[in-house]
Amino acid sequence: MSQEEVTGLSDGPERWHERFPLARGRRQSPVDIRARDTRYDAALGPLSFSYEAAAAQSIANNGHTLQVEFAAGALAGGPLRGPYRLAQLHLHWGSGPERGSEHTLEGRRFPGELHVVHWRAGAGRLSRALARPDGLAVVAVLLRLGPPCPGLQPLLGALGSVRTRGTQAPAPALQPRELLPACADFWTYPGSLTTPPLLESVTWLVLREPLAVGAEQLAALRGLLSSAAGEPPRPLQDNWRPCQPLHGRELRASFR
């Protein structure tokens, strides 16, 4: 993430349009998923996940989120043309358990949201994929309060090594498939990154079934800091962008 993008994040979503005109584009994300805007599409096949636990390379606190980088893994199926390579996953959460997701369902916001980011393998490299309208595919998993998620524990156990902004550490053994719900029904729509530079290059795949996480797991994420070591501590919280207008976009569903 460039210094310009970091500055834009610190300004807050309400001012991003001053530095990034795309903030007022016509395919921005996230969106509110409403039944009246969705259509069942029988042509949408199932999603195919090919992930390996050993592919997790590093974890980092970039001041806006907790991010895990991967060296391998792939996604295919659904509306995607060809395979997409796994790049990273990160999370969004609130200052309390009542809100923290980016996408909403009929106006309902969830305690958090997980994003698994992939780029189109045919582009050759990530930087080229970012310039394409179909360059990225992001699987979004809404998080609900419930029993603790065992698949999340290895990541939470490593939070002490990345508590402040700008810190990075080797990734624990992490299996992304364990962070996905059993049901892979999804909504899909053309959208954008939800942080600067807000590029409109994302095919979103929002899974229908939320993933249960424990209240103490969300509390552990709220213990991270958006400040660097030596700076006055600032909690890393409420790192979600409000919903954006659909501007006539249709959300397609893989289920009736």
Rosetta blueprint (number, residue, H / E / L):
1 M L
2 S L
3 Q H
4 E H
5 E H
6 V H
7 T H
8 G H
9 L H
10 S H
11 D H
12 G L
13 P H
14 E H
15 R H
16 W H
17 H H
18 E H
19 R H
20 F L
21 P H
22 L H
23 A H
24 R H
25 G L
26 R L
27 R L
28 Q L
29 S L
30 P L
31 V L
32 D E
33 I E
34 R L
35 A H
36 R H
37 D H
38 T E
39 R E
40 Y E
41 D L
42 A L
43 A L
44 L L
45 G L
46 P L
47 L E
48 S E
49 F E
50 S E
51 Y L
52 E L
53 A H
54 A H
55 A H
56 A E
57 Q E
58 S E
59 I E
60 A E
61 N E
62 N L
63 G L
64 H L
65 T L
66 L E
67 Q E
68 V E
69 E E
70 F E
71 A L
72 A L
73 G L
74 A E
75 L E
76 A E
77 G E
78 G L
79 P L
80 L L
81 R L
82 G L
83 P L
84 Y E
85 R E
86 L E
87 A E
88 Q E
89 L E
90 H E
91 L E
92 H E
93 W E
94 G L
95 S L
96 G E
97 P L
98 E L
99 R E
100 G L
101 S L
102 E L
103 H L
104 T E
105 L E
106 E L
107 G L
108 R E
109 R L
110 F L
111 P L
112 G E
113 E E
114 L E
115 H E
116 V E
117 V E
118 H E
119 W E
120 R E
121 A H
122 G H
123 A H
124 G L
125 R L
126 L H
127 S H
128 R H
129 A H
130 L L
131 A L
132 R L
133 P L
134 D L
135 G L
136 L E
137 A E
138 V E
139 V E
140 A E
141 V E
142 L E
143 L E
144 R E
145 L E
146 G L
147 P L
148 P L
149 C L
150 P H
151 G H
152 L H
153 Q H
154 P H
155 L H
156 L H
157 G L
158 A L
159 L H
160 G H
161 S H
162 V H
163 R L
164 T L
165 R L
166 G L
167 T E
168 Q E
169 A E
170 P E
171 A L
172 P L
173 A L
174 L L
175 Q L
176 P H
177 R H
178 E H
179 L H
180 L L
181 P L
182 A L
183 C L
184 A L
185 D L
186 F E
187 W E
188 T E
189 Y E
190 P E
191 G E
192 S L
193 L L
194 T L
195 T L
196 P L
197 P L
198 L L
199 L L
200 E L
201 S L
202 V E
203 T E
204 W E
205 L E
206 V E
207 L E
208 R L
209 E L
210 P L
211 L E
212 A E
213 V E
214 G L
215 A H
216 E H
217 Q H
218 L H
219 A H
220 A H
221 L H
222 R H
223 G L
224 L L
225 L E
226 S L
227 S L
228 A L
229 A L
230 G L
231 E L
232 P L
233 P L
234 R L
235 P E
236 L L
237 Q L
238 D L
239 N L
240 W L
241 R L
242 P L
243 C L
244 Q L
245 P L
246 L L
247 H L
248 G L
249 R L
250 E L
251 L E
252 R E
253 A E
254 S L
255 F L
256 R L
